[in-house]
Amino acid sequence: MTAHAYTVAFEGVEARPVEVQCAVSAGVPAFAIVGLPDKAVSEARERVRAALTAMAIALPSKRITVNLSPADLPKEGSHFDLPIALALLAALEILPRDEVARTMALGELALDGTLVAVPGALPAAMTAAEEERSLLCPLASGPEAAWVGACRVLAARSLTEVVRHYSGAAPIAPAEPGERPAVTGHRDLRDVKGQERAKRALEIAAAGRHHLILVGTPGSGKSMLASRMAGILPPLTAAEALETSMIHSLAGLLDEGGISRARPYRAPHHTASMAAIIGGGRRASPGEVSLAHNGVLFMDELPEFPRTVLETLRQPIESGEVMVSRANAHVSYPCRFLLVAAANPCRCGHLTDPARACSRAPACGEDYLGRISGPLMDRFDLRIEVPPVAFTDLDLPASGDSSAIVAARVEAARARQAERFSDHPGLRTNADAEGQLLEEIAAPDEESRALLLRASDRFGLSARGYHRILRVARTIADLAGNDTLRRPHVAEALSYRLVAARQD
């Protein structure tokens, strides 16, 4: 007879159900795994054989065939060990077939039968809930998977515990959801001396998820400002935490037994490849843009990134989604992130200082920042010049609001946006608004409209630029607690947009 167990195969953030069929029949003794397995899955038979031997369970001298259905779906990863072992034990009538068939399992087996944590427990629990099955996983993956309340999660230390559970000798208690403790001790915005305009831009960017680029001389505080962004962003909502954690679960980044409400902050080096930034590799894994979903992607020394990498950012920034295409996989990942970039004005970095600039100024600045294409630069809502800080200013006492005060204003502005978009699923911040909705929530008054028309004629704003100014102005009005756009809101939004135009 054939026994059945169930597990999942991952396609992006989705976990597709897989049926594990095991048949023990007469014939030449063999142990075969079919159904398009990769090397890690094919090696499962040796791990399963060793784990059963450690439990004093001998395999019969018969032909054992394990089929992973659907057979045309690629199967990758070591998490197939546990479901294969369950199907085999059910086929040998050691475990009850009906109980095993009502369970979805994943986990890697050590040679002594211990269960090793594997990535993807959270998406697997989502699929188990949809299939109305329990989820059996390693103990370390239990707190992560238990966040799916509609699924009963059983977390075991070893295959022996699993057998004792199904035999009724020692039932396993359902796992409890775990949450990583909140991160404390963020760097304070008051530590940055001067740079009040850049601090204000940081607050606006955080409140409305507006992309920001900082251009300034070396040592002016660009990276220091960007590192303070994490301290002023509100914590993830429950829905956002689940979305972000599903991606991190697939990447194996969830640790300490649970998910986190802190927004991700990713800062890849400028030598990172396209696959590292966008996603890819043999398994079409998520890249930095997806790992920064609902958080911050900080790209320091932006012009130093390869041109091909920079150009591939254009579509994910607009759509909030990235498609990773490979010969054997076409996977879509969400990537709705806040991009913060930093750049020097030229290669030597001292273009604005006549006493220190190189002999090629100002042509060197045009060549250096010219590595950032116009279409990519057009996607930055806020463009800030960060001037150098004088030594005398460093001795002055701290000025401006602390990160806690700014974070409170940002959270209040985000709450206004959440209420505004409550009837629009998928929209959370002003940066997401477009079309008719944007015209409704960011309709300028006559005075503001006249100012926009003059700026458009003078600086040649694109349609994208016009709409991004309206989104930023809407966020500025939210920070001020105003329901309508006024001339000061639009004027401030314009001032952040026209820096590049003045340079040109």
N, C-alpha and C positions, 0 to 999 in steps of 0.2 A: 504493500500500500504506500501511498504518497502522503507525506506530512507537509503542512504549510506553515510558514512563518512570514512576517512582513517587516520591511525596512524601507529606506528611502534612498534615492539617488538625487544629487544636487544639480540643479540648473540655475545658476545665479543665486538669487535669494529664495528661490522656490525649491521645495523638496518634493519630488515626485514619488509616489508610492511604488514599491517594488515587492513582488511576491517571491518568496524563497521556497522553492519546491524541492523536496528531498525524497528520493526513492531508493530503497534498499532491495536489491533483487539478486537472484542467483546468477552466478557467472564467475569469470575470472576476477579475483579480488582487485579492486581499483577504487580510487576516490577522485572523481572528476567534477569540475565546476565549469558550467557552460552558461552562456547568456551575455556575451561580450564583456568579460571581466578584464580589468587591467592587471598589471603584475602584482600589485598589492592584494587584490582580491584573489588571484590565483594562488598566492602564497598562504591564503587563509587555511587551506586544508592542513598544512603542516602545523600551524598554530593551534587549530582545533584538535588535531590528533594528539599533540603534546599536552594540551590542557585536559583532555579526557583521560589520558594516561596518568596524569598527576592526580586525578580523582579516582583512580583504580577502575576506570571504565574502558574495557577493551573493545575495539571495533571488530565487528564480525568479519569472517572471511567471505565476504560477498562484494558485489559491485554496488558502490555508493555513487549516485549521480545527483548533483545539486544544480538546479536550473534557476537562473535569476530572470524573472519575467517582469516586463516585456523584454524579449531577447534582443531587440534592436536598439535599446537604450544603453549607452555606455555606462559602465559601473566602475567607479574609481574610489579608492580610499580603503582604509583598514577597518572602517566601521561595520563592514559586512561580516566580521568574525562572529559576533554574538548571534545575529539571526541565523547564520549557517549552523552554528552549534545547537541552537534551539530546535531548528527543523530536524537536524540529525537525531537529537535526543528524543524528539517526538516520534520520528520514524522508528526508532529502536524501542518505543513504548516505555521509555523511562519517564517522560513527561506527558501529561494529558494533551492530546492533540487539539481539543477544542479550546483549552485555555491558551495554548501557544498561538492559535489562530486568531485569538481576540487581542493579541498584543503586537505592537510595533516596537522593534528593538534596534539599537545600534550601539556599538562598542567594540573596542579592540581587545583581543585576548593576549595576555602574557603566557609564556610557556607553562607557568604554574597555575593557570586558571584565573589569575587576577584580572579585573577589568580596568582598562586604561582609558582615560578620557579622550574623546575625539571631538573635532570641530563640528558645528552644525546641530547641536542638540535643540536649540531654540526653534529653528525652522522645522525640524523633525517633529517637535511637539505640536506645532501648528497643524501639520499634515495629519498627525495622529488624531487630533481633535476633530478635524474635518471627516476623517474616516471612522470616527466613533470607536477608537481603540485606545487602550492604555499604552504608555510609552515605558519601555525598559531600557535603562541606560546606566553607564558607570556612575559611581557615587559622586565623583567630582563634577559631573555634568548635571546632576539633579537639581541644584538650586537655580541654575540657568533655565532649564526646561520647565520648571514648576511655575514660571511666570505665566504660562498659558493656563489660565484657570479652568478652562473647559476640558483639560486633559488630565487624567490620573497618571502621575509620574512615579515610577518605582526605580529607585537608585540602589544598585547593588555593588558590593566590593569585589565579588568574585563569582565565578560560575557556580561554585558550591552553594553560595547563598541563593542563587537563582533556582537551583534544583530543590533546595530545602523550602523555598517559597512555594513552588508549584506543587510540591508533595504535601504541603500543609504543615510541615514540621516547624517552620519558623517564618511566618509571613513577613514580608517587607512592608514597613510603614510608608505611606505616600510622602514624597519629598516636599519640603517647604521652599517657597521662593526666597532667593537670597539677593541682597543688594549691597553693593560696595559702599563703604562709608563715604560721605560727601567729602570732596577735596577742600581742605582749608589752607589758609596761608598763601592765597594768591598774591602775586606782586601788586603793590598798590599804585594807582595812577598818580598819587601825590608825590611819588618818588621821582617822577619826571619833572625836571626843572624847566620852566618856560614851556614853549610849544603849546600854548593855549588853543590855537586854531586846530592843531592836529588832534588834541584831546577832544575838542568839540566834534571833529569829523569822526573820531572813533566812536563817540556816543551815538551819533546819527547812524553810522554803519551798523552798530549793534542793534539799534532799535528797529530798523527796517530791513535788515539783511542786505545792505547795499555794498557792492564791491568797492574796494578802496585801494588806491596806490599811493605810496609815500615816496617822494623823490627828494633827495637831499645829500649833502656831503657826508663823507665817512665820519662817524662819531657824533652825528647830529641827533641820534636817538631813535632811528627808524625801527630797528629790531626791538629796542626797549619798549617803544609804544605798542608794537604788535603783540608782544608777550603779555601786555596788560589786558588784551581783549578778552581772554578767558575769565578774568575777574569781574567783568561787567555784563556778561551774558547771563540771561536767566536760565535756570535748570531746565532740562528736557521735560516736556510733558510725558504722560504715560504712553501716549501713542507714538511720540517721537522717540522715546527711549526704546520702545519695542522695535521700531523700524531700524534704528541705528544698531541696536544690539544684534539683530539678525545678520547684518553685514559683518559685524565684528565676530560673531559666532562662526560664520563660514571661514573667516580669516584666522581663527584660532586665537583671537585677542582678548576674549573674555577670561578674566582670572579672578581669583579671590572668591570664587563661588557665587557669582551673581552678576547682574547688570548694573550699570551706573547711570545716574541722572545728570552727570556732568557732560557738557557738550564737548565733543571731540575736538582736539587741536592738533592738526597735522602740519609738520614743517619739513617737507622733503628737501634734500640737498639738490643743488643745481646740476649735479652730475647724474641725477636719476634718469632712468630710461623712460621711453614712452609707455612700455608695459607696466612700469612701476607707478607712473602717474595716472594713466588712464585705466589700466587693467589689462590683463592678458596672461601670457605664459601658457604652458601646456594644458593647464586646467581652466583657463579663462578666469583667473582669480580677480577679485576686486582690486582696484588701484587706489591711490591716495585720494582721488576726487570722491570716490565712493566711501572710503573710510572716514572722510570728513563730512559725510552726510549729516545735516542738521547742526553742523559745527563750523569750524574755521579751518581753511586751508591757507597757510602762510607760505608764500614763495619769496624768500629773500634772494637778492641779486637777480631779479627777474630777467634782465637782458642776457644773463649768462646761461640760462636754460637753452637747450637746443631749439632752433626755430621750429622744427617739426613738432616738438612737444608743446610749444606755446600755441601753435595754430590748432592743435587738436583740442585745446581748451574752449574754443569758441562755441562749439555746439553744446557741450555739457553745461556751460554757463547759462545759455539761453533756455534750454529745455529742462534742465534738472534731471536728466537721465542720460546714461551712456550705454551704447551697444558695443560689446566686445565680441568681435567676430573672429573665429578661428576655423580651420579646416573641418574640425569635428565638433564645433560648438558655436552657437550664437546666443549670447547671454546678455540680458539687460540688467543694469544695476542703477538704483537711484543715486543721485549725486547733487542734492540741493544744498550747496555749501555757501559760506561767506568767504570770498576770496580777498585776502589782504596781501598786497605785493609791496616790495621795497626795491628801490633802484637808486644807484648813483647817477648824477646828471651827465657824467661822461666817464671814460675809462680811468682817468686819474682821480676823478671825484671832486675836483676843485674848480669846476667851470665858472662858478659864480664869484670866485675870489681872484681878482686880477693879479694879486701878488703870488699866487701859488698855482694858477692854471698853467697848463702846458702850452707850447707854442702853436698847437693846432686848434686852439679855441677860436671861435665857437664851433668849428666844423666837427671837432671830435665829439661834441655833445649830440649833434645831429646823427652822426654815424652810430653812436652807441645806443641811444634811445630809439634809433630807427630799426633796431632789431625787434622791437615790439611793433607789430603791424598796426595800421590804422584801425582795421575792424576789431582787433583785440582791445586796443586802447579805448575804443568807443564803448566797450562793455563795462568800463569802470565808471560807476556813478560819481565817485568822489576822487578828485585828484589834488593831492596836497603837496605843497612845497615845504620841506622841513629845513629851516635855516639852521646854521651852526649856532651852538649856544656859547656865549662869551664866558670866559673864566670867572669874571666877576659875578655872573648870574648863578654860578654853582655854589657860591657862599651865601646866597639869599635863602631865607626860610622857604619851606615847601608852600606852594600856592595851588589854588584850584580845589575842586572837590575830591574826596577820596573815592576809591573804587566802589565802596558800599553805597555812597550817596548816588553816584552815577548809575549803578546797577539798579537802584530803586526806581529811578526815572525811566530807565530802559524797560524794566519789567512793567511799569504802568503803561508805557506806550505800546508794548506788546499785548497787554491785556485789552487795550482799546482796539487793536487790530484783530485780535481773536474774536471779540464781540462783533466787529464789522463784518468779518468773513465767516460768521457762524453758519450762514445759509449757503456757503460755497465750499463744498468739500474739496480738499486739496490745496486751498489757499490759506496761508497762515500769516504772511507778512505783506507789507506794501510792495515789496519787490516782486511779488507773485502776480500782482494785479495787471491786467491788460485789457485792451479793447473797450467795450462799452462800460464795463465795471470801472476801469480806471477813469474814464470821463465822468462817471457819476461821483466817485469818492474824491477826485482831485480836480474838480472844476474850478479854474481860477476866476477871480472877479475881474471886472473890466480893467482896473488899474494893473493887475498882474498880467493879464492877457496882452496889454499894450507893451509891457516890459519884455515879455517873451518874444513878441513879434520883432521888436527893435534888436534884441540880442540875436535872433535868428537871422535877420538881414545882415547884421554886422559881422557875425562869426560863422555863418553858414552851418547852423546846427542841422544834423540829420534828423529824420523822423524818430530813430531810436533815441537820439540824444534828447529830443523834446519830451518824449515819454518818460525817460529816466529822470529828467529834471522835475516833472510833475510828481513822480513817485517819491523823490527825495524831499520835495516841498511838503508832500502829505505827511511824511515821517516827522519833519521839523514841526509841523502844526500839531501832530500828536504829542510830541515832547512838550510843547507849550500848552497842551490841553485845549486846543481850538478845534472846532468842528469844520470851519471853512478856511480855505486858503486865502492868505492876504499877501500884499506886496512884500513885506519883510521876509516871509517864508520862501517865496519864489526868488527873491533877490539873493538870499543866502545859498539856496540850491544852485543858482546860476554861478555864484562865485566859486563854488567847488568844481564846476563843470568847465569853466573857461580858462583854467590855468594853462592847458596845452595850447589853446587857441592863441593866448597872448604870446606864448613862446614861439609859435609859428610866425 
